[in-house]
Amino acid sequence: MNEITITTRPNGPLLVSGHCKIVDANGNTFDTGGRPVVALCRCGQSANKPFCDGAHAACGFVAGETAG
């Protein structure tokens, strides 16, 4: 089984590495285009939710979680 890694980016998206399926609340699957890494928005400002479009840079999103 392939391992999936989710990496928090400082002031940015969640990077999901590895084969995964992203499903909406209705059970519909988002097309990830087979990419090995997908960036998910966490600032809430992306025009392409749930994917990151870089909007975090303009909206002043701040996050810096670290594993403790």
C-alpha positions in Angstrom: 0.0 0.0 0.0 1.3 3.5 -0.9 1.8 6.0 1.9 0.2 9.4 1.7 2.0 12.3 3.2 0.3 15.6 4.1 2.7 18.5 4.6 1.7 21.9 6.0 3.3 24.8 4.1 4.1 28.0 6.1 1.3 30.5 5.3 0.2 28.2 2.5 -1.6 25.1 1.4 -1.6 21.5 2.5 0.5 19.4 0.1 -0.9 15.9 -0.3 1.8 13.5 -1.7 0.9 10.1 -2.9 -2.1 8.5 -4.7 -5.3 9.7 -3.0 -8.9 10.3 -3.9 -10.6 13.6 -2.9 -14.3 13.4 -2.5 -16.9 16.1 -1.9 -19.8 16.0 0.6 -22.0 14.3 -2.0 -19.6 11.5 -2.7 -18.4 13.0 -6.1 -14.7 12.6 -6.8 -12.6 15.7 -7.8 -10.3 15.2 -10.8 -6.7 15.5 -9.6 -5.3 14.8 -13.1 -3.2 11.9 -11.8 -0.8 14.4 -10.2 1.5 12.8 -7.5 1.2 16.0 -5.4 -1.9 18.1 -4.8 -2.1 21.4 -3.0 -5.3 21.9 -1.0 -6.5 25.4 0.0 -6.7 26.2 3.7 -7.1 30.0 3.5 -10.6 29.8 2.1 -9.9 32.3 -0.7 -9.1 30.0 -3.6 -11.3 30.3 -6.7 -10.6 26.6 -7.4 -11.5 25.0 -4.1 -10.6 22.6 -2.7 -7.4 23.2 -4.6 -4.9 26.0 -3.9 -4.6 28.7 -6.5 -2.1 30.9 -4.6 -4.8 33.3 -3.2 -3.2 32.9 0.3 -0.4 35.2 -0.8 -2.8 38.1 -1.3 -5.2 37.6 1.5 -2.7 37.7 4.4 -3.2 34.1 5.5 -0.9 33.2 8.3 -0.3 29.6 9.6 2.8 28.0 10.9 1.9 24.7 12.6 4.7 22.4 13.6 4.6 18.9 14.9 5.3 19.1 18.6 
